[in-house]
Amino acid sequence: MLLLNASGCLDAPTAPDVARELDAFVTKTVTPEPRDGNPPVRIAETDFGMLNAIGLANPGRDRFLAETLPALRALGVPLWVSVGGFRASDYAQTCAALDRSDGVAAVELNLSCPNVDEAPESAAEIVAACRAVTALPLYAKLSPATWDVAEVARAVEAAGADGLSLVNTIRGAALDRQLRPALTRGAGGYSGPALKPIALAAVYACRRATQLPIVGMGGVQTGRDALEFVACGATHVALGTILFADPDAPSRVRTELEEAISEAGLECLDDAFGVAHDNVVAGDNRG
């Protein structure tokens, strides 16, 4: 199992020691042109998590390739680059540029950011466009809000995806004391502990639909959380919101994971993979 960060939840240049505790570092999402993102206020705490409406703020593809990527290579950690855009060609052009770059271990296609307008093409069309221009491993990052995430998983697999990242944040809103939206945009991506049951359900559904590697994320705070994602079918696990509050989370979660494996009566992590699928009773809606 690889332990990663969720895209946008760790600034490696300012916290290099934390990044080096991971098995791979996932960059913030890169778009073709620079983006300032949404206007403040764009982060708000809630009772059980966090809302963000950053809006894919980033320096753009050219500066990322010329400045950010070389700096990240110095970390000595495998790099996964998160790629975004507003049409399939945006994604494909960035993937083609990354294919010609050194030091990129994988590409995560951000197909589900709730803080910007959705790309007009389907997830499968975007994956297919990227598959045509790069041999790099492609992980499709999907939304838990889709009507059938397992069906989307099957579609992106058929289009050439090498893996899935599950899940992105889900749209949420909060009000301040004056009953105004806490975020200037009104709503944003909701992350944190309350996202975990939703993420587990998505991982569970997609594991039943595909054999692709899955990076499970959403509300992971402890080793037990990581173990539950593996039990639902995740191959790897990513830490997100917890990194804002606990920079020691990577090492702590690893230690707790070993304890959780023992407490579950298992010999090793491999024994936990997919066990949540055992002895499940199929539903019957006939009344």
C-alpha positions in Angstrom: 0.0 0.0 0.0 1.3 3.4 -0.9 0.5 6.4 1.4 -0.1 9.6 -0.6 -1.5 13.0 0.0 -4.7 14.2 -1.6 -4.1 16.9 -4.2 -4.1 20.4 -2.8 -3.7 19.3 0.9 0.0 19.6 1.2 2.4 22.3 0.0 5.6 20.3 -0.4 8.0 23.3 -0.9 7.0 24.7 2.5 6.7 21.3 4.2 9.3 19.1 2.5 9.8 16.9 5.5 6.1 15.9 5.6 6.2 15.2 1.8 9.2 12.9 2.3 7.2 10.8 4.8 4.8 9.9 1.9 5.4 7.1 -0.7 4.5 9.6 -3.4 3.5 13.3 -3.5 0.5 14.4 -5.5 0.8 18.0 -6.8 -1.9 20.7 -6.8 -4.0 20.6 -10.0 -2.3 22.1 -13.0 -4.3 23.8 -15.7 -3.1 25.1 -19.1 -3.3 28.8 -18.1 -2.6 30.4 -14.8 -5.5 30.7 -12.5 -6.0 33.0 -9.5 -8.9 30.8 -8.3 -12.0 32.1 -6.6 -12.1 35.3 -4.5 -11.8 35.0 -0.7 -13.3 33.8 1.5 -12.6 30.4 0.0 -11.9 28.2 3.1 -14.2 27.6 6.0 -14.3 25.2 8.9 -17.4 23.2 9.7 -18.3 21.1 12.7 -17.1 17.9 11.1 -14.7 19.0 8.3 -13.7 21.8 6.0 -15.1 23.6 3.0 -12.9 24.9 0.3 -13.5 26.9 -2.9 -9.9 27.5 -4.0 -10.9 27.1 -7.6 -7.8 25.4 -9.0 -5.5 28.3 -8.3 -2.1 27.5 -9.9 0.7 29.1 -12.0 -0.3 27.3 -15.2 1.3 24.6 -17.2 4.3 26.5 -18.5 5.5 27.8 -15.1 4.7 24.4 -13.5 7.0 22.6 -16.0 9.7 25.3 -15.8 9.8 26.0 -12.1 7.5 23.9 -9.9 8.3 20.4 -11.3 12.1 20.8 -11.0 11.8 22.0 -7.4 9.5 19.1 -6.6 12.0 16.6 -8.1 14.5 17.7 -5.4 12.2 16.1 -2.8 13.4 12.7 -3.9 9.8 11.4 -3.7 7.9 9.9 -6.7 5.6 12.6 -8.1 2.0 12.3 -9.3 0.8 15.3 -11.2 -2.8 16.4 -10.9 -4.1 17.6 -14.2 -7.2 19.7 -14.8 -8.9 21.7 -17.5 -12.2 22.7 -19.1 -12.1 20.5 -22.2 -10.5 17.2 -23.2 -7.8 18.9 -25.2 -6.7 20.9 -22.1 -6.0 17.6 -20.3 -4.4 16.0 -23.3 -2.0 18.8 -24.0 -0.8 18.8 -20.4 -0.4 15.1 -20.4 1.6 15.2 -23.6 3.9 17.8 -22.0 4.3 15.7 -18.9 5.1 12.6 -21.0 8.1 14.5 -22.3 9.2 15.5 -18.8 11.4 13.7 -16.3 10.5 12.7 -12.8 6.7 12.2 -13.2 5.6 8.8 -11.9 1.8 9.1 -12.7 -0.9 11.5 -13.7 -4.1 12.1 -11.7 -6.9 13.4 -13.9 -9.0 15.8 -11.8 -12.4 15.0 -13.4 -14.5 16.1 -10.4 -13.5 19.5 -8.9 -16.7 21.0 -7.3 -15.3 24.5 -7.3 -15.2 25.2 -11.0 -17.5 24.6 -13.9 -17.5 21.0 -15.1 -15.7 20.0 -18.3 -18.2 19.5 -21.1 -16.8 16.1 -22.2 -17.5 13.0 -20.2 -14.8 11.5 -17.9 -14.3 8.7 -20.4 -13.7 11.1 -23.3 -11.1 13.0 -21.3 -9.3 9.8 -20.3 -9.3 8.6 -23.9 -7.8 11.9 -25.1 -5.1 11.6 -22.5 -4.4 8.0 -23.2 -3.7 8.8 -26.8 -0.8 11.1 -25.9 0.9 9.6 -22.9 2.3 6.3 -21.7 2.3 7.5 -18.1 -0.1 5.8 -15.6 -3.4 7.6 -15.6 -5.5 7.7 -12.4 -9.1 9.1 -12.9 -10.2 11.1 -9.8 -14.0 10.7 -9.6 -16.7 12.5 -7.8 -18.9 10.7 -5.2 -21.8 12.8 -6.3 -22.3 11.0 -9.6 -25.5 8.9 -9.9 -23.5 5.7 -10.4 -19.8 6.0 -9.6 -19.2 2.3 -10.5 -20.5 2.9 -14.0 -18.1 5.8 -14.4 -15.3 3.6 -13.2 -16.1 1.0 -15.8 -16.2 3.7 -18.5 -12.9 5.3 -17.6 -11.3 1.8 -17.4 -12.5 1.1 -21.0 -11.1 4.4 -22.1 -7.6 3.5 -20.8 -7.4 4.6 -17.2 -4.8 2.7 -15.2 -6.3 3.4 -11.8 -9.0 5.4 -9.9 -8.7 8.0 -7.2 -11.8 7.9 -4.9 -13.1 10.4 -3.9 -12.9 14.1 -4.6 -14.7 16.4 -2.2 -18.5 16.7 -2.4 -20.3 20.0 -2.7 -21.3 21.6 0.6 -22.2 24.9 2.1 -22.1 26.7 5.5 -23.5 29.9 6.9 -21.9 32.4 9.2 -23.5 34.0 12.3 -25.3 36.5 10.1 -26.7 33.7 8.0 -24.6 34.6 5.0 -22.6 31.9 3.1 -19.3 31.3 4.7 -17.7 31.1 1.3 -17.8 33.9 -1.2 -18.7 31.4 -3.9 -21.6 30.2 -1.8 -20.6 26.5 -1.8 -17.4 24.5 -2.1 -15.8 21.1 -1.7 -16.6 19.4 1.6 -13.8 17.3 3.1 -12.9 15.8 6.5 -14.2 13.0 8.7 -17.9 13.3 7.5 -16.8 12.4 4.0 -15.4 9.0 5.0 -18.7 6.9 4.8 -19.3 8.4 1.4 -15.8 7.6 0.2 -15.9 4.1 1.6 -19.1 3.4 -0.3 -17.5 4.7 -3.5 -14.5 2.5 -3.1 -16.7 -0.5 -2.3 -18.8 0.0 -5.4 -15.9 0.5 -7.7 -14.0 -2.5 -6.4 -17.0 -4.6 -7.3 -17.0 -3.1 -10.8 -13.3 -3.2 -11.7 -9.9 -4.6 -10.8 -8.1 -1.3 -11.3 -5.9 0.0 -8.5 -7.8 2.4 -6.3 -6.4 5.2 -4.2 -8.9 5.6 -1.4 -9.3 9.0 0.3 -11.9 11.0 2.2 -11.8 11.5 5.9 -8.8 9.4 6.7 -7.4 10.4 10.1 -6.2 7.2 11.7 -4.6 3.9 10.9 -8.0 2.3 11.4 -9.5 4.6 8.7 -6.8 3.5 6.3 -7.4 -0.2 7.1 -11.2 0.3 6.4 -10.4 1.7 2.9 -8.2 -1.3 2.2 -11.0 -3.6 3.5 -13.4 -2.0 1.0 -11.0 -2.5 -1.9 -8.5 0.4 -1.9 -5.0 -0.5 -3.1 -3.5 2.7 -1.8 -4.6 5.4 0.7 -4.3 9.2 0.6 -4.4 11.7 3.5 -6.3 15.0 2.9 -7.7 17.4 5.4 -5.8 15.9 8.4 -2.6 17.2 6.9 -3.7 20.8 7.7 -4.0 20.0 11.4 -1.4 17.3 11.9 1.8 17.3 9.9 2.9 14.1 11.6 -0.1 12.3 10.2 1.9 10.1 7.7 4.1 8.6 10.3 1.4 8.3 12.9 -1.1 6.7 10.5 1.5 4.1 9.5 2.1 3.2 13.2 -1.6 3.1 13.9 -2.2 0.9 10.8 0.0 -1.8 12.2 -1.9 -1.7 15.5 -5.2 -1.7 13.7 -4.2 -4.8 11.6 -3.3 -6.7 14.8 -6.5 -5.5 16.6 -8.6 -6.9 13.6 -7.0 -10.3 14.1 -5.1 -10.2 10.8 -1.5 -11.1 10.1 -0.7 -8.4 7.6 -2.3 -5.7 5.5 -2.8 -8.0 2.5 -5.2 -10.1 4.6 -7.5 -7.1 4.9 -7.8 -6.3 1.2 -11.4 -6.6 0.1 -12.6 -8.4 3.2 -15.6 -6.1 3.5 -17.0 -7.8 0.4 -17.2 -11.1 2.1 -20.6 -12.4 3.3 -22.6 -9.4 1.9 -26.3 -10.1 1.4 -27.6 -8.9 -1.9 -30.6 -6.5 -1.7 -34.0 -7.5 -2.8 -36.5 -4.7 -3.6 -39.4 -6.9 -4.5 -41.0 -6.4 -1.0 
